[in-house]
Amino acid sequence: MPTSELTFRTALDADVPGLVDLIESAYRGDTSRGGWTTEADLLEGQRTDPAGVTAVVRNETGRLLIAERDGALIACCQLEHRGDHAYFGMFAVRPELQGGGLGKVIIAEAERTAQDIWGAREMRMTVIRQRTELIAWYERRGYRRTGECTPFPYGDERFGIPQRPDLEFELLVKPLG
């Protein structure tokens, strides 16, 4: 892992194009296969778009946290304050940097931020249930499966084109503090 310092900041409107590129590269298409977080075998099409990312950037109850090294955008995650807990989503790390421990650093910073800024006592996220390796990664970070599932938004191509009929999201939770 490079020795230059990792810095964090809240995303701005000007960051949206780079964020869309980062998120797409981590999850969809051939570029995503360079890392281990790809959803390319489950979903085709887009993962997000400029309107979706802009909505997260402008959300008054949350923030899109950016990680940079030497001024370059290398990772991001969404944090949203929801009462006594925070929601974690839109997590992306550049595919060529995956597998080197960067994800652990980002999620730890996200948890610290949610606690420090909002006093969140719990972090929640939804993960495609069929992403067993990703769920196992979150479990190693203290998240637990709840068994509570919600359907994938079939027919809404803003979230991708499903390649199988059984996709659904499972809620994962972790106590903070």
ABEGO torsion letter per residue (X at the ends): XBABBBBBBBBBAAAAAAAAAAAAAAABEAAAAABAABAAAABBEBABBAAAAAAAAABAABBBBBBBBGGBBABBBBBBBBEABBBBBGBBBBAAABGAGAAAAAAAAAAAAAAAAAGBABBBBBBBAABAAAAAAAAAAGBBBAGBBBBBBBGBAAAEBBABAABBBBBBBBBBX
